[in-house]
Amino acid sequence: DAAELGAPGPKRAGHGSGLVDDFIGERRHHGGDLQAVYAFAREELDSWERRLGVELASGSFGENLTTLGLDVDGSLVGDRWAIGDQVVLEVTGPRIPCATFAARMGIRGWVKTFAAEARSGAYLAVVTGGEVRSGDEVSIVSRPGHDVDVPTTFRAFMGDLEAAEHVLAVGCLPEDELAAL
């Protein structure tokens, strides 16, 4: 199992996904360079399986990178991950649950339930493209000099004023993402 990753370009004018040949249906709010890859931890999927009493295959939450042994939600905005011997990705922020995700899950109140956990997984930009294979090690190769993690950023986007003030004060979000705050 191998896949090619590359920077997709702008949200509305580029290829959409950082995973070559991946399809993103709604590109107004999804895809582009800052949302090229969506990572979610297998351990989080397992936790949701137990909580919901359903089987969740890798990719069930729309992620195109399912990790094992990496606390995706413990990542800082700006962390750089190396995957295998070619690819470098950079954490750009959280995934915000939407109506498409809710419809896919088919669970009443899903967006609210998912949001309450504030463990959304992370969007990543492709810094260096290349091939990734199932089983490739993912390692954090650099960290920024701040403490803003994915859950803090998620809470900021969901209206937590204290989290938003902290995220803005640190100045770690890409300019395109700031407009959403």
Helices and strands as residue ranges (DSSP letters): E 2-5, G 33-35, E 37-41, H 42-52, E 65-67, G 72-74, E 80-83, E 87-94, H 99-105, H 110-117, E 122-128, E 130-133, E 138-142, H 150-157, H 161-170, H 175-178
